[in-house]
Structure formats: C-alpha cells, structure tokens
C-alpha cells in the first residue's frame, strides 16, 4: 500500500513539473494572438514600429476616416506618406505629404515632410523642385545628419543631370567637412562611382589638374592608367605611373 501511495505521489509531482515547464510555452502561444488595440491610431503605430507597414497603413486610413485629432491626424498623414515612399509609390507619397503641409504641422514634422517630399520628387525626376527643397533642408533642418543627407542628394542631382564636375565638387565638400561617418562614406562612394563609370578620358584629365593632390586625385589617376592600358597608349601610361 505504501509503495502504491509513493508511486501516486511521484506521478502527481511529475505531471505538475511538466505542466510548470510547459506554462511559458502556452503563454507565448497565447501572446502570439494579441488583441488589437481599440484605438486605430495606437494600433497603427504599434504595427508601424513592428515593421508590419501594410497592416499599419489600413489602420492609419481607418483612423483618418473617423474624427482624428490634429496632431495624430498629422502624424497619420506623415506615416502614410512614408509608407508609400518606402513602397516606391512616390506620386501617392507626395499627395500625402502635400496634404500634411497644407495643415501646417509642427516645425519638426514640417522639416521631415519636406525631406520626404524632396526625395520623392528626386525619384520622379522632378529635379528642379527637388533641388529647391534639398537646399532649404540643407540650410534649415535642425538635425545635422539630415542636413548632410540633403547635401548628398544635391550631389546626386548633379550626377543625374550629368554635371559630374559640380557633383564631385559638392560631394568632396561633404567628404572633407562632414563629421558624420555615414555621410562621408556615401559621398566617397558616389565620387568613386562617377570617376569609374561616368567620366570620359578628357574629363578625367581636366579633373586631374584640378585635384592634383589629396582625395580624389589617386582615384582619378588610377582610372586614367586603366584607360591608357586599355588603349595601349604606352607613352601616356608611363608618364602616369612615374
């Protein structure tokens, strides 16, 4: 009898132990099926910051279809613009950004909206309008990193317009003066790409005279050496490497 009682006690203990181990797993499974927040804006923000932008978009639209508060309504419009920009629906993103700017949002949101607007205009090849906004942002944005981002895009505008000398000059200024490592790296990558992919031999020779030392003198020289080698121009090749 004692032996049976012992087995029963041990069995009960084992079942209880297994249940306690499984409890966190059960809790996780319950948490996976979370209940959406009652406020559409709060749910949209949760989804947006969780990376589920497609669902977030629906909740932002639902929120705007009701009676949105001024500040949250402005943020919902900005988020919708950013979502469409991220999805490369630049014309739709522009419409949301323009709607938001007509509502005169706070200063910081105005700056962010204009930056998004400028990037969309750039992608839509509306370069003159994009340039005006990038210049404004480069001068007035309170975030130094965003100022450098705008200046990099001004350099990219020169590249798109095939004005490579102007593009290199703007990007070299960023490379020389920016304290932001990411901005410096982006500027250098763009300059290197222009030198290696876009410039003719004549343009490279002209730039080699302008940039006789420092960056990007070595990159220009290496590209010229490569061209002379391809052309089998032994004389100029030897002059370049000496």
Long-range contacts (C-beta under 8 A, 24 or more apart in sequence): 39-63, 40-66, 41-68, 41-72, 41-75, 41-76, 44-76, 44-79, 45-79, 48-79, 48-83, 53-83, 53-86, 53-87, 56-83, 57-83, 70-103, 71-106, 73-103, 74-100, 74-103, 74-105, 74-106, 74-109, 75-109, 77-103, 78-105, 78-109, 78-112, 78-113, 78-116, 81-113, 81-116, 82-116, 85-116, 85-119, 85-120, 88-123, 90-120, 90-123, 90-124, 91-120, 91-124, 93-120, 94-120, 94-121, 94-124, 107-142, 108-142, 111-137, 111-140, 111-141, 111-142, 111-143, 111-146, 115-141, 115-146, 115-149, 115-150, 118-150, 118-153, 119-153, 122-153, 122-156, 122-157, 122-160, 125-160, 127-157, 127-160, 127-161, 130-157, 131-157, 144-179, 144-180, 145-180, 145-182, 145-183, 148-174, 148-178, 148-180, 148-183, 149-183, 151-183, 152-183, 152-186, 152-187, 152-190, 155-187, 155-190, 156-190, 159-190, 159-194, 159-198, 162-198, 164-194, 164-198, 164-199, 164-203, 165-203, 165-206, 165-207, 167-194, 168-194, 168-195, 168-207, 168-216, 172-211, 172-215, 172-216, 175-215, 176-215, 188-215, 191-215, 191-216, 191-219, 192-216, 192-219, 195-219, 195-220, 195-223, 196-223, 199-223, 201-227
